[in-house]
Amino acid sequence: MQSEMGMSSNVTVVGIFNTPEAAREAVNRLRDRNIDIDDISVVERDLRRYDPNYDYSTAEFEYREYSPEEFGDETAGGLVIGALAGGTLGALAGLGALVIPGIGPIVAAGPLVGALIGGTTGAVAGTVVGALIEAFEVPEEHAQVYGERVSRGSTMVTVRVDPAQAYLVRDVFRDAGAERFNFEDRYRYTYENYGDWPQNVREEEREPYVWVR
């Protein structure tokens, strides 16, 4: 056992993309690197229902599950999920359309869907921030930034991987054009050097997740 979390514990990598083309490229590159499709989540604006003139701060939470076939058209829902659902993302169990208070209509696919609808113990149903914190160990100050980016129309891609693959995924995101963040890096142990971690690394000393720097 390499740390208190255990050798087999997965870590989350988060990427924010300002164009659907960049997000699609990132997902396709992940598949080329044999990253399990079941570990990839995508969250993006639902273009069918989004109204830029509506105040979504008072919106009520909504959720509807879809089959991959219903997202087979690029124009149906989101530009990323719609284009990929018939192929790359077709194997995903979770495909849903949601209304998130403060953000508005989104479409989501992958494990994060369960957290968004409250399927993860302790998760705050209907908030991107709560889902990232409770399900994926993302610090609140980082999750707030990601939620704000999604509310502005960016696409978020998250991946749960073995710690030894975390920086491979980070580099894929970076090369595909993910936004880089200058979050304070106060952690003694990073997944870039995971193989060199000593035994029994304290939780507060390790990176809780990997972001694009």
VOBA-1610 file (N, C-alpha, C; in pm, whole numbers, padded with zeros to 5 digits, always signed):
BEGIN
Met+00086-00120+00000Met+00000+00000+00000Met+00089+00124+00000Gln+00069+00211-00101Gln+00157+00324-00118Gln+00112+00446-00041Ser-00015+00457-00014Ser-00066+00571+00061Ser-00186+00526+00141Glu-00237+00616+00226Glu-00354+00583+00305Glu-00475+00558+00216Met-00474+00619+00096Met-00585+00600+00005Met-00576+00464-00064Gly-00453+00408-00072Gly-00437+00278-00135Gly-00392+00291-00279Met-00317+00189-00324Met-00263+00191-00459Met-00372+00192-00565Ser-00486+00128-00538Ser-00590+00114-00639Ser-00686+00232-00643Ser-00674+00330-00554Ser-00765+00443-00552Ser-00745+00529-00675Asn-00855+00564-00740Asn-00846+00647-00858Asn-00841+00794-00822Val-00797+00874-00917Val-00788+01018-00900Val-00862+01084-01017Thr-00917+01202-00993Thr-00992+01274-01096Thr-00902+01377-01165Val-00916+01386-01296Val-00852+01492-01374Val-00965+01575-01437Val-00956+01707-01424Val-01061+01797-01474Val-01005+01886-01583Gly-01079+01896-01694Gly-01041+01987-01802Gly-01159+02075-01841Ile-01132+02203-01864Ile-01233+02298-01909Ile-01196+02343-02050Phe-01293+02332-02141Phe-01268+02363-02282Phe-01364+02472-02328Asn-01308+02572-02396Asn-01388+02687-02437Asn-01452+02670-02574Thr-01419+02561-02644Thr-01486+02530-02771Thr-01525+02383-02771Pro-01636+02350-02836Pro-01676+02208-02843Pro-01576+02125-02922Glu-01511+02187-03020Glu-01413+02112-03100Glu-01298+02065-03013Ala-01251+02150-02921Ala-01140+02113-02833Ala-01182+02001-02738Ala-01304+02009-02684Ala-01352+01904-02593Ala-01366+01771-02666Arg-01420+01775-02788Arg-01432+01651-02866Arg-01295+01590-02894Glu-01200+01676-02929Glu-01065+01628-02957Glu-01005+01562-02833Ala-01027+01622-02716Ala-00974+01565-02592Ala-01032+01427-02566Val-01164+01412-02581Val-01228+01282-02557Val-01177+01178-02655Asn-01165+01216-02781Asn-01116+01121-02881Asn-00972+01079-02853Arg-00889+01173-02808Arg-00750+01139-02775Arg-00743+01047-02653Leu-00833+01068-02558Leu-00838+00979-02442Leu-00870+00836-02485Arg-00965+00823-02577Arg-01001+00689-02626Arg-00883+00627-02701Asp-00809+00710-02775Asp-00691+00659-02846Asp-00585+00609-02748Arg-00585+00667-02626Arg-00490+00624-02522Arg-00546+00510-02437Asn-00659+00454-02480Asn-00722+00339-02413Asn-00774+00373-02274Ile-00814+00499-02252Ile-00881+00535-02128Ile-01024+00481-02134Asp-01066+00414-02029Asp-01198+00350-02024Asp-01309+00453-02039Ile-01398+00432-02135Ile-01508+00526-02160Ile-01597+00542-02038Asp-01605+00438-01954Asp-01690+00444-01835Asp-01637+00543-01732Asp-01512+00585-01747Asp-01451+00676-01650Asp-01453+00822-01696Ile-01510+00848-01814Ile-01512+00983-01871Ile-01650+01045-01853Ser-01652+01170-01806Ser-01776+01247-01796Ser-01763+01375-01877Val-01875+01418-01936Val-01880+01543-02011Val-02001+01622-01963Val-01982+01751-01937Val-02092+01841-01899Val-02084+01963-01989Glu-02195+01996-02054Glu-02197+02112-02145Glu-02336+02173-02151Arg-02342+02290-02209Arg-02470+02362-02221Arg-02563+02290-02317Asp-02693+02286-02282Asp-02796+02227-02367Asp-02848+02336-02461Leu-02801+02333-02585Leu-02833+02439-02681Leu-02979+02436-02725Arg-03047+02323-02705Arg-03188+02317-02743Arg-03273+02404-02653Arg-03235+02414-02528Arg-03323+02479-02430Arg-03266+02606-02370Tyr-03140+02635-02391Tyr-03079+02752-02325Tyr-03133+02882-02384Asp-03175+02972-02296Asp-03225+03104-02334Asp-03136+03208-02267Pro-03054+03281-02344Pro-02961+03377-02284Pro-03030+03491-02212Asn-03159+03510-02237Asn-03232+03620-02173Asn-03305+03578-02046Tyr-03295+03449-02010Tyr-03366+03399-01892Tyr-03274+03400-01770Asp-03331+03434-01656Asp-03255+03435-01530Asp-03265+03296-01465Tyr-03160+03217-01477Tyr-03163+03080-01426Tyr-03130+03071-01277Ser-03107+03184-01212Ser-03081+03180-01068Ser-03202+03132-00990Thr-03321+03147-01049Thr-03444+03104-00982Thr-03500+02974-01040Ala-03425+02913-01131Ala-03473+02790-01195Ala-03477+02675-01095Glu-03569+02582-01117Glu-03578+02462-01035Glu-03501+02348-01101Phe-03444+02261-01017Phe-03367+02148-01068Phe-03456+02053-01146Glu-03408+02010-01263Glu-03479+01912-01345Glu-03380+01809-01397Tyr-03430+01688-01422Tyr-03345+01583-01479Tyr-03429+01490-01564Arg-03375+01457-01682Arg-03437+01357-01768Arg-03328+01271-01828Glu-03344+01139-01820Glu-03247+01047-01875Glu-03276+01021-02022Tyr-03170+01005-02101Tyr-03182+00978-02244Tyr-03102+00854-02281Ser-03137+00797-02395Ser-03056+00689-02453Ser-02953+00752-02546Pro-02844+00679-02576Pro-02745+00733-02671Pro-02804+00769-02805Glu-02904+00692-02851Glu-02965+00719-02981Glu-03029+00857-02986Glu-03081+00903-02874Glu-03147+01033-02871Glu-03048+01149-02878Phe-02921+01120-02854Phe-02819+01223-02866Phe-02731+01199-02988Gly-02782+01126-03086Gly-02702+01093-03202Gly-02683+01206-03300Asp-02761+01313-03288Asp-02752+01426-03379Asp-02676+01538-03310Glu-02579+01595-03379Glu-02496+01701-03322Glu-02579+01820-03276Thr-02693+01844-03340Thr-02774+01959-03304Thr-02866+01931-03187Ala-02875+01807-03143Ala-02968+01771-03036Ala-02897+01773-02902Gly-02912+01882-02832Gly-02854+01891-02698Gly-02725+01967-02697Gly-02613+01895-02693Gly-02484+01960-02686Gly-02398+01924-02805Leu-02311+02016-02842Leu-02227+01994-02959Leu-02125+01884-02936Val-02084+01862-02810Val-01987+01757-02781Val-02057+01623-02763Ile-02149+01615-02669Ile-02217+01489-02642Ile-02300+01445-02762Gly-02366+01540-02828Gly-02446+01505-02945Gly-02364+01442-03054Ala-02244+01494-03076Ala-02159+01443-03183Ala-02095+01310-03147Leu-02072+01286-03018Leu-01999+01167-02976Leu-02088+01052-02930Ala-02213+01081-02898Ala-02298+00978-02836Ala-02316+00857-02925Gly-02322+00877-03055Gly-02343+00765-03145Gly-02219+00681-03165Gly-02103+00731-03120Gly-01979+00657-03141Gly-01899+00648-03014Thr-01812+00748-02992Thr-01719+00745-02879Thr-01791+00730-02747Leu-01899+00807-02726Leu-01968+00804-02598Leu-02088+00711-02597Gly-02105+00634-02703Gly-02225+00552-02713Gly-02237+00447-02604Ala-02124+00410-02543Ala-02127+00305-02441Ala-02157+00358-02302Leu-02168+00489-02287Leu-02190+00546-02155Leu-02329+00511-02103Ala-02333+00475-01975Ala-02462+00440-01914Ala-02542+00565-01881Gly-02474+00673-01847Gly-02544+00792-01802Gly-02547+00902-01906Leu-02664+00929-01961Leu-02684+01043-02051Leu-02807+01116-02002Gly-02793+01244-01968Gly-02907+01313-01913Gly-02911+01459-01950Ala-03032+01514-01950Ala-03055+01657-01967Ala-03102+01711-01833Leu-03038+01818-01786Leu-03068+01874-01655Leu-03089+02023-01665Val-03158+02077-01566Val-03159+02221-01542Val-03095+02242-01407Ile-02985+02318-01404Ile-02911+02342-01281Ile-02937+02486-01236Pro-02991+02506-01118Pro-03012+02643-01069Pro-02882+02724-01074Gly-02891+02843-01133Gly-02774+02929-01145Gly-02694+02906-01271Ile-02715+02792-01337Ile-02644+02761-01460Ile-02739+02749-01578Gly-02851+02681-01557Gly-02947+02662-01664Gly-02942+02523-01721Pro-02994+02505-01843Pro-03000+02372-01903Pro-02862+02322-01944Ile-02831+02199-01907Ile-02707+02134-01948Ile-02739+01992-01992Val-02646+01933-02066Val-02650+01790-02092Val-02523+01732-02033Ala-02533+01610-01982Ala-02420+01548-01915Ala-02417+01399-01946Ala-02296+01345-01946Ala-02278+01202-01971Ala-02167+01150-01882Gly-02181+01025-01837Gly-02077+00963-01759Gly-02105+00958-01610Pro-02005+00919-01531Pro-02024+00900-01386Pro-02069+01024-01312Leu-02036+01143-01362Leu-02073+01265-01291Leu-02224+01287-01289Val-02296+01223-01381Val-02442+01238-01385Val-02502+01192-01253Gly-02455+01079-01201Gly-02509+01028-01076Gly-02489+01124-00962Ala-02374+01191-00959Ala-02349+01289-00854Ala-02436+01412-00871Leu-02460+01453-00996Leu-02543+01570-01022Leu-02688+01550-00977Ile-02736+01428-00986Ile-02875+01403-00945Ile-02883+01350-00803Gly-02770+01354-00732Gly-02773+01316-00592Gly-02751+01170-00567Gly-02698+01097-00669Gly-02677+00955-00653Gly-02557+00921-00567Thr-02469+01017-00544Thr-02353+00994-00460Thr-02384+01037-00318Thr-02351+00956-00221Thr-02380+00988-00082Thr-02321+01123-00044Gly-02406+01211+00005Gly-02359+01341+00049Gly-02357+01446-00059Ala-02375+01407-00186Ala-02369+01505-00293Ala-02489+01597-00287Val-02468+01722-00328Val-02576+01819-00333Val-02640+01808-00470Ala-02761+01754-00476Ala-02828+01734-00603Ala-02845+01866-00675Gly-02814+01865-00803Gly-02842+01982-00884Gly-02734+02087-00884Thr-02615+02061-00833Thr-02508+02159-00840Thr-02382+02095-00893Val-02321+02161-00991Val-02193+02113-01043Val-02087+02118-00934Val-02089+02225-00857Val-01990+02243-00751Val-02001+02131-00648Gly-02121+02104-00600Gly-02141+01999-00502Gly-02101+01862-00553Ala-02133+01834-00680Ala-02098+01705-00738Ala-01947+01687-00745Leu-01875+01791-00785Leu-01729+01781-00794Leu-01666+01763-00657Ile-01719+01833-00557Ile-01663+01824-00423Ile-01686+01687-00362Glu-01811+01643-00365Glu-01848+01521-00294Glu-01808+01394-00367Ala-01818+01396-00501Ala-01791+01274-00576Ala-01646+01260-00617Phe-01579+01375-00644Phe-01447+01369-00706Phe-01338+01437-00626Glu-01367+01479-00502Glu-01263+01531-00413Glu-01202+01663-00460Val-01271+01736-00545Val-01220+01865-00593Val-01238+01968-00483Pro-01134+02044-00446Pro-01150+02148-00343Pro-01257+02250-00383Glu-01328+02302-00282Glu-01441+02389-00310Glu-01402+02511-00393Glu-01285+02571-00363Glu-01248+02691-00438Glu-01222+02661-00585His-01175+02540-00616His-01157+02501-00754His-01292+02468-00819Ala-01375+02395-00745Ala-01506+02356-00798Ala-01590+02478-00832Gln-01580+02583-00751Gln-01654+02706-00780Gln-01612+02764-00914Val-01484+02762-00943Val-01434+02814-01070Val-01486+02731-01186Tyr-01483+02599-01172Tyr-01532+02513-01279Tyr-01683+02532-01303Gly-01758+02543-01194Gly-01902+02567-01208Gly-01930+02697-01279Glu-01850+02799-01249Glu-01868+02929-01314Glu-01836+02920-01462Arg-01734+02842-01499Arg-01700+02826-01640Arg-01812+02755-01715Val-01869+02651-01654Val-01980+02581-01719Val-02099+02675-01736Ser-02123+02760-01637Ser-02235+02854-01647Ser-02216+02954-01760Arg-02091+02978-01799Arg-02061+03070-01908Arg-02056+03002-02044Gly-02078+02870-02045Gly-02087+02799-02171Gly-01970+02710-02205Ser-01871+02701-02117Ser-01759+02610-02143Ser-01801+02465-02121Thr-01727+02373-02180Thr-01751+02230-02163Thr-01652+02174-02063Met-01700+02096-01968Met-01614+02032-01869Met-01604+01883-01898Val-01481+01833-01900Val-01456+01691-01915Val-01380+01644-01792Thr-01428+01538-01728Thr-01359+01481-01613Thr-01329+01334-01641Val-01219+01287-01583Val-01179+01148-01600Val-01133+01093-01466Arg-01180+00972-01432Arg-01132+00901-01314Arg-01034+00794-01361Val-00910+00805-01318Val-00807+00713-01365Val-00718+00667-01251Asp-00641+00563-01278Asp-00536+00521-01187Asp-00439+00636-01168Pro-00389+00658-01046Pro-00297+00771-01023Pro-00178+00775-01119Ala-00130+00661-01161Ala-00015+00657-01251Ala-00047+00715-01389Gln-00178+00724-01424Gln-00219+00778-01553Gln-00265+00923-01546Ala-00269+00979-01428Ala-00331+01110-01410Ala-00264+01218-01494Tyr-00132+01220-01495Tyr-00064+01326-01568Tyr-00063+01300-01719Leu-00081+01176-01761Leu-00103+01147-01902Leu-00232+01214-01949Val-00339+01197-01869Val-00467+01259-01902Val-00455+01411-01898Arg-00386+01465-01797Arg-00366+01609-01789Arg-00297+01661-01915Asp-00197+01590-01964Asp-00126+01633-02084Asp-00214+01624-02208Val-00300+01523-02215Val-00396+01514-02326Val-00487+01636-02325Phe-00539+01672-02208Phe-00624+01790-02197Phe-00549+01915-02240Arg-00428+01930-02191Arg-00347+02048-02223Arg-00323+02058-02374Asp-00285+01945-02435Asp-00255+01945-02578Asp-00378+01972-02663Ala-00496+01935-02612Ala-00620+01957-02686Ala-00673+02100-02669Gly-00611+02178-02582Gly-00650+02318-02569Gly-00730+02352-02445Ala-00719+02270-02340Ala-00791+02300-02216Ala-00739+02429-02155Glu-00827+02498-02084Glu-00787+02620-02014Glu-00691+02584-01901Arg-00589+02666-01883Arg-00492+02644-01776Arg-00525+02732-01657Phe-00507+02677-01535Phe-00542+02748-01413Phe-00419+02762-01324Asn-00409+02876-01258Asn-00296+02902-01169Asn-00339+02887-01023Phe-00404+02773-00993Phe-00441+02746-00855Phe-00315+02729-00771Glu-00324+02766-00644Glu-00212+02748-00554Glu-00179+02600-00540Asp-00053+02566-00564Asp-00010+02426-00555Asp+00064+02407-00423Arg-00010+02371-00319Arg+00047+02362-00185Arg+00073+02218-00141Tyr+00066+02126-00236Tyr+00074+01985-00198Tyr+00217+01932-00217Arg+00262+01856-00120Arg+00397+01802-00123Arg+00412+01689-00223Tyr+00305+01611-00239Tyr+00312+01495-00327Tyr+00213+01513-00442Thr+00264+01509-00565Thr+00180+01523-00684Thr+00182+01392-00762Tyr+00075+01373-00841Tyr+00064+01248-00916Tyr+00162+01240-01032Glu+00230+01350-01062Glu+00333+01346-01165Glu+00446+01252-01125Asn+00470+01243-00994Asn+00575+01155-00942Asn+00517+01047-00851Tyr+00400+00998-00888Tyr+00329+00904-00802Tyr+00411+00780-00769Gly+00489+00734-00866Gly+00567+00613-00844Gly+00675+00629-00737Asp+00709+00754-00704Asp+00813+00780-00604Asp+00757+00814-00466Trp+00624+00810-00451Trp+00566+00842-00321Trp+00612+00739-00217Pro+00643+00784-00096Pro+00675+00690+00011Pro+00549+00622+00065Gln+00568+00530+00154Gln+00454+00464+00217Gln+00378+00562+00307Asn+00246+00542+00317Asn+00161+00614+00414Asn+00168+00766+00398Val+00150+00813+00275Val+00142+00957+00249Val+00017+01011+00318Arg+00034+01119+00392Arg-00080+01180+00460Arg-00172+01247+00359Glu-00303+01235+00383Glu-00401+01284+00286Glu-00384+01432+00259Glu-00356+01512+00361Glu-00347+01656+00342Glu-00221+01697+00266Glu-00128+01603+00246Glu-00004+01635+00175Glu-00010+01599+00026Arg-00109+01524-00014Arg-00117+01480-00153Arg-00217+01565-00232Glu-00198+01572-00362Glu-00295+01636-00450Glu-00430+01564-00437Pro-00539+01637-00417Pro-00668+01569-00411Pro-00718+01529-00549Tyr-00674+01601-00651Tyr-00711+01571-00790Tyr-00609+01643-00877Val-00620+01629-01009Val-00524+01693-01099Val-00598+01794-01187Trp-00545+01914-01193Trp-00601+02018-01279Trp-00500+02053-01387Val-00548+02125-01491Val-00461+02164-01600Val-00389+02292-01561Arg-00256+02286-01556Arg-00175+02399-01515Arg-00121+02472-01638
//
